[in-house]
Amino acid sequence: MYNKLQYISQGNTISKQLYNIHEALDSGCDWVQMRFKNQNTKNSFALAEAVKFLCEEYLANFIVNDNVYLAQQIAADGVHLGLSDTKIEEARTILGDTKIIGATANTFEDIQNHITNGCDYIGLGPLRFTTTKEKLSPVLGFEGYSEILQKLKDNNSEIPVYAIGGVISTDIDRLMEIGVHGIAVSGLITKSDQKEKLIQQLNEKLYANVVI
């Protein structure tokens, strides 16, 4: 099963991205989604190449945000697609059956469509307002998550759902009770001055009821 904690990278330059990703990996994070928006092909490839090397060194999953062809070119573990990005069926054709394809959702209908099209996991959100994304979908709040996760349960769907968008540490217990698989966070880890302690605490909460 997929790791319960995803780090979505931050930084406007290659060096800042690499610093943040290396810090997250070194502090115990084992799933990185490289999000490097509005960059040229050369910079995106250079960063992806370096991040892949780091993730291999730390035995971490490496997912590329949005860019299917970059994920293919760099042989990443998979890709995460936004609601207005490449269609899942097209991404699957390009990447093949063994790669991970995640997709952003804001409604139950979004998730149904993603499942039908062969998605592996869902990033559902936002939980609350966040400045990380420029075009933010309607905020769901805990009630929105409860309603959508209950519908998934009623439909016997077991697709892993990650809470995204403004998630903080104190949200985890409630989110796990609601039924999410895990969380995908960005600023929470990037801005922490005690990353190792934070990631340890997050994982303790996320895996609290997992039977090994």
N, C-alpha and C positions, 0 to 999 in steps of 0.2 A: 504494500500500500504506500501511497505517496507520503512524503514528509509533511508534517502538520504546520511547519513554519516556513513561509517563503519571504525572502528579502527582495524587494523591488528596488533596483539601484537608483541612485540619485547623483547628480553632478552635471554641470554644463560643459565640462572639458574632459578629455580622455584621462588626464592625470587625476582629476577629482573623482571621477567614476572609479578608477582603479583603486584609489586610496580607500574609498568607502566600501567597495566590494571586498578588498583584501581585509579590511578591519572586520567586516561582518563574518567572513569565512574564518578568520583567525580567532574570532570570539565564539565560534561554535555553530554558526549557521550553515546548513548543508543543502540549501536550495536557493539559487540566485536566478532572478528574472532580470535580464539586462534591459533597462529602459533608457534609451539614449535618443531623445526626440530631436527632430529638425536638424539632423546632421547629414553631411555629405557621405557618399559611399566609402570613400577612403578612410574617413575617421571612424565610421561604424565598423568597418572590417578590422581596422587596427585594434579597436577596443575589444571586439568580439574574439579576436585571435588571442589577445592577452588574457581575457576572462576565461576562455576555454582552458588555457594552460593552468590558471589558478584553480579552477574548479576540479580539474583532473588531479592536481596536487593534493587538494583537500577532500577528494572523493565526494564532491558535491554535484547535485543536478544543476545543469546550465540550460536555462530557457531564454530564448530571444523574444523580446516584445515586438509584435507586429510584423517584423521583416522575415517572411517565409524563405525567400531566396538566400538571405544571409544565413539563416539557420541551416539551410541545406549546404551552402558553400563551406561553412565552418564546421559542419557535422556536430551541431549542438544536440542536446538531448531532446529538444522540442521547441515549440513556439507558443506564445500566448497571443490570442487575437482579440482585438476590441470589437465593439458592435459594428463599426464601419470599416473594418479591415478586410483582408482577404477572406473569402468564404472558406469554411472548414473543409468542405469537399475538395476544393482546389488545393488547399494546404496539404491534405492527406495524399492527394495524387502526387504532389511534388516531393513530400517528405517520406512517404511510405508508411506501412502499418506499424513499424516498431517505434516510431517517434511519438513523443507526448504532445498532444494538442489541447491547450486550455483556451477557454473563451470567457469573455466578460458578459455578465447578464445583469439585468435590472428588474426583470419580471419572471414569473413562472413560465409564461409563453416563450420568453427568450431561451430559458433552460430547455424546454421541450424541443424547440427547434435545434438547439445545439446537440442534444442527445441524438435526435433523429439523424443529424448530419455527421455523427461519429466523433463527437468531442470526448476527451478523457477526463477533464475536470472543469469545474465552473468557478470563476471569480465573481461572486455576487456582491453587489453594492451600489452606491456607497452606504455604509452604516450611518455616517454623519458627514457634514460638510468638510471638505479637504481642499487645500490649495495646490495639492500635487497635480491634479488633473485640470486641464484648461476647460474642457467641455464636460461638466459634471452632470450625470444622470440624476433624476429625482432621488432625494435622500430616502432610504428605506426605514431607518430606525429599527429598534428591536421588534416592534410589532410587524413591520414588513417582512423581516426575516422569519418570524414565527409563522406567519401566514403562508409564505412560500415554501418553507421547509415542511410544513404540515401537508401541503398539497403534494410534495414530492413523496412523502411517506405514504400518503393515501394511494399514490400511483405506483407504489413498490419500487421507486427509483433509488438506487444506491450510489449514484454518481457523487464523487467527492465535491463538496462545496466549500470554498474558502471565502471568509468574510473579508472584504476590502473596503478601503475608504475611511480614513480617520479612526481606525481601530486603536485602542489603547489597552494597557495591561489589565486594567480593572474590568474590561468588557469580556474577557475570555471565559470566565466561569459561566456567565449568562449565555454567551454565544454557543458554548459547548452543550449546555442544557437544551438549547433550542435545536441543536442537531447539526451544526456545521462540522466539517471535517478538520478545518484548520483556519489559519489567518494568513493574509499576505499584507505585509507592512513595509513602509518605506521610511518616512520621517522618524517613526518611533525608534528605529535602530540607528539611522544615520545621525540623529541629533543627540543620542545618548553618550554621556561621557563615562559610562560604566557598561559597555556593550556586553562583555562576557557575563557579568552578573545578570543583566537584563535578559539575554538569550537563554540563560540557564533557568531563570524564573518563568519565562514564557513557555519553555518546553515542559517544565514541571507541571504547569497548569494544563497545557495542551494534551499531555500524555497521562494525566492523573488517573484516568479510569480505563486505561488501556491494559489489557491482560496480555502479558508476554509469555 
